[in-house]
């Protein structure tokens, strides 16, 4: 039986992390959206004030997946964790790597007294939704995500504010 | 004309911040969900490694609202900001405080080279949705939020993992 192992990512994993980010983006039908570089990932994740943390999932010593997450904050419940990416290479599916990664993130959330572990899922990604539901995760049915980016963000940041 | 001013929150604002959190939770029809304490907010926001940042909106020198936010990370675009709470007391609406708060968060996002400013909105909160749309914010139509909490989180964190 293949041996699944979960370990913390180190700086030398950055090329692998970017490969997995690209693999997930392709699965999510948005490969062109990945503009992040290895240099940026290294700086953002492995400097003095990391913006994210990452776990690597291995099968028989070979890296095949990752969970990338960071702290968030609930003004109702306090410290929480957001899981940004959970991905296992297609060739290594069905061995429990994804669940082992998520379990480790859940354990970290508990260690840090986090009330919530949450993430976003594509509404058409039924295999993922079924998997998450099987673990007891729930949709936040009433909530929707909004985003300000590009020109609209710049305009708001730099424009004159009128009352109303 | 009333003078609107935005300033960074300080530790002495914690009672006000909790009052505004409760005001927003009541508006969101979930006042019983707020279990956070002043002590926790103080520790989490004003220690060595703050889990959130907060801006206070004032009208004629009186605090009437806040924007509470923290850094998040996009594996596609890099550093970003999540706006957790934006709230203005009902008595101070219509003076542009909410927009001034959001503008300041947007300016901070730009200063920090963030690609995205995002937040969650209740699907029935049409006045907020209209306001956000007027600023150029867009819904992430395909994405839904999932959460693991309470017993399900503990079970995943501490249980035995089976493959598959």
Contacts between the chains, C-beta under 8 A, distances in Angstrom:
chain1	res1	chain2	res2	distance
A	4	B	163	7.5
A	21	B	75	4.5
A	21	B	76	7.3
A	24	B	75	7.8
A	25	B	76	6.5
A	30	B	76	7.6
A	33	B	76	4.7
A	33	B	77	7.7
A	34	B	75	7.6
A	34	B	76	5.0
A	35	B	76	6.6
A	35	B	77	6.2
A	36	B	74	7.7
A	36	B	75	6.3
A	36	B	76	6.2
A	36	B	77	6.7
A	36	B	78	5.6
A	40	B	78	5.6
A	41	B	75	7.9
A	44	B	73	6.7
A	44	B	78	6.3
A	44	B	79	6.5
A	51	B	71	6.1
A	51	B	73	4.6
A	51	B	79	5.8
A	52	B	73	4.4
A	52	B	75	7.8
A	68	B	73	7.9
A	68	B	75	6.0
A	70	B	71	7.7
A	70	B	72	6.4
A	70	B	73	5.2
A	71	B	51	6.1
A	71	B	70	7.7
A	72	B	70	6.4
A	72	B	72	6.7
A	72	B	82	6.6
A	72	B	84	7.8
A	73	B	44	6.7
A	73	B	51	4.6
A	73	B	52	4.5
A	73	B	68	7.9
A	73	B	70	5.2
A	73	B	84	6.2
A	74	B	36	7.7
A	74	B	84	7.4
A	75	B	21	4.6
A	75	B	24	7.8
A	75	B	34	7.6
A	75	B	36	6.3
A	75	B	41	7.9
A	75	B	52	7.8
A	75	B	68	6.1
A	75	B	84	5.9
A	75	B	85	5.3
A	76	B	21	7.4
A	76	B	25	6.5
A	76	B	30	7.6
A	76	B	33	4.7
A	76	B	34	5.0
A	76	B	35	6.6
A	76	B	36	6.2
A	77	B	33	7.7
A	77	B	35	6.2
A	77	B	36	6.7
A	78	B	36	5.6
A	78	B	40	5.6
A	78	B	44	6.3
A	79	B	44	6.5
A	79	B	51	5.8
A	82	B	72	6.6
A	84	B	72	7.8
A	84	B	73	6.2
A	84	B	74	7.4
A	84	B	75	5.9
A	85	B	75	5.3
A	94	B	163	7.3
A	94	B	164	6.2
A	95	B	163	5.6
A	96	B	161	5.9
A	96	B	162	6.7
A	96	B	163	3.4
A	96	B	164	6.1
A	99	B	161	5.5
A	99	B	162	7.8
A	99	B	163	7.8
A	99	B	164	7.9
A	100	B	161	5.3
A	102	B	156	6.8
A	103	B	156	5.5
A	103	B	157	6.7
A	103	B	159	7.5
A	103	B	161	5.3
A	106	B	148	6.7
A	106	B	153	5.7
A	106	B	156	4.2
A	106	B	157	3.9
A	107	B	157	4.3
A	107	B	158	7.3
A	109	B	153	6.4
A	109	B	157	6.8
A	110	B	153	6.7
A	110	B	154	6.5
A	110	B	157	4.3
A	110	B	158	7.4
A	115	B	149	6.2
A	116	B	147	5.6
A	116	B	148	7.3
A	116	B	149	4.9
A	116	B	153	7.6
A	117	B	147	7.2
A	117	B	148	4.6
A	117	B	149	7.3
A	117	B	153	5.8
A	118	B	145	6.2
A	118	B	146	6.3
A	118	B	147	4.2
A	118	B	148	7.1
A	119	B	145	7.7
A	119	B	146	5.7
A	120	B	140	7.7
A	120	B	143	4.6
A	120	B	144	6.7
A	120	B	145	5.7
A	120	B	146	7.3
A	121	B	143	7.1
A	121	B	144	5.7
A	121	B	146	5.4
A	122	B	142	5.3
A	122	B	143	6.3
A	122	B	144	7.9
A	123	B	142	5.5
A	123	B	143	7.1
A	123	B	144	5.3
A	124	B	142	7.0
A	129	B	146	7.8
A	132	B	146	5.3
A	132	B	148	7.8
A	135	B	148	6.5
A	135	B	152	6.6
A	135	B	156	5.4
A	136	B	148	6.3
A	136	B	151	7.4
A	136	B	152	2.8
A	136	B	153	7.8
A	136	B	155	6.7
A	136	B	156	7.2
A	137	B	146	4.6
A	137	B	147	6.4
A	137	B	148	4.5
A	137	B	152	6.9
A	138	B	146	6.8
A	138	B	147	5.9
A	138	B	148	7.8
A	139	B	144	5.7
A	139	B	145	7.0
A	139	B	146	5.9
A	140	B	120	7.7
A	140	B	144	7.5
A	140	B	145	4.2
A	140	B	146	7.3
A	140	B	147	5.9
A	142	B	122	5.3
A	142	B	123	5.5
A	142	B	124	7.0
A	143	B	120	4.6
A	143	B	121	7.1
A	143	B	122	6.3
A	143	B	123	7.1
A	143	B	145	5.5
A	144	B	120	6.7
A	144	B	121	5.7
A	144	B	122	7.9
A	144	B	123	5.4
A	144	B	139	5.7
A	144	B	140	7.5
A	145	B	118	6.3
A	145	B	119	7.7
A	145	B	120	5.7
A	145	B	139	7.1
A	145	B	140	4.2
A	145	B	143	5.5
A	145	B	145	6.8
A	146	B	118	6.3
A	146	B	119	5.7
A	146	B	120	7.3
A	146	B	121	5.4
A	146	B	129	7.8
A	146	B	132	5.3
A	146	B	137	4.6
A	146	B	138	6.8
A	146	B	139	5.9
A	146	B	140	7.3
A	147	B	116	5.6
A	147	B	117	7.2
A	147	B	118	4.2
A	147	B	137	6.3
A	147	B	138	5.9
A	147	B	140	5.9
A	148	B	106	6.7
A	148	B	116	7.3
A	148	B	117	4.6
A	148	B	118	7.0
A	148	B	132	7.8
A	148	B	135	6.5
A	148	B	136	6.3
A	148	B	137	4.5
A	148	B	138	7.9
A	149	B	115	6.2
A	149	B	116	4.9
A	149	B	117	7.3
A	151	B	136	7.4
A	152	B	135	6.6
A	152	B	136	2.8
A	152	B	137	6.9
A	153	B	106	5.7
A	153	B	109	6.4
A	153	B	110	6.7
A	153	B	116	7.5
A	153	B	117	5.8
A	153	B	136	7.8
A	154	B	110	6.5
A	155	B	136	6.7
A	156	B	102	6.8
A	156	B	103	5.5
A	156	B	106	4.3
A	156	B	135	5.4
A	156	B	136	7.1
A	157	B	103	6.7
A	157	B	106	3.9
A	157	B	107	4.3
A	157	B	109	6.8
A	157	B	110	4.4
A	158	B	107	7.3
A	158	B	110	7.5
A	159	B	103	7.5
A	161	B	96	5.9
A	161	B	99	5.4
A	161	B	100	5.2
A	161	B	103	5.3
A	162	B	96	6.7
A	162	B	99	7.9
A	163	B	4	7.5
A	163	B	94	7.3
A	163	B	95	5.6
A	163	B	96	3.4
A	163	B	99	7.8
A	164	B	94	6.3
A	164	B	96	6.1
A	164	B	99	7.9
